[in-house]
Structure formats: structure tokens, C-alpha cells
Amino acid sequence: MKGLKYPFLVKRLSCMVLSGAAPADSLDILQPAVLPSNLISEVV
């Protein structure tokens, strides 16, 4: 979670998804709309 703007919010949302209190597609809001090519190479 290093580098995230709101790490505690991300952690809480993740816990809610794991417990079934929130749908898994709600995690999509954590992804940037367009990934720069250098980030894509780091992910892969």
C-alpha cells in the first residue's frame, strides 16, 4: 500500500470486499483510468 493517497481507506475497502459487505468491482475505483506504459511493464 506504499504510495497510496488514502491507505486506511484502501485497507477498509479491501476488508469490506473480503467479508462480502461490498462488491468486488468496487475495487475498480482504486485503478487509474489510464496506466502509463512504464507502470504496465512493472506490473507484468
Phi, psi and omega in degrees: 000012180292135178089358178280146182287323181231074186297325181289326177293319178297317180297317180295316179298319179297317178296323179295321179293316181296326181276351179091005181281343179224147179290149182298330181289352176289344177287347179299334181292346179276348181269139174292153182296319180228124179271130174296151185299328180291329177286324179298319180293329177288325181289319182280000000 
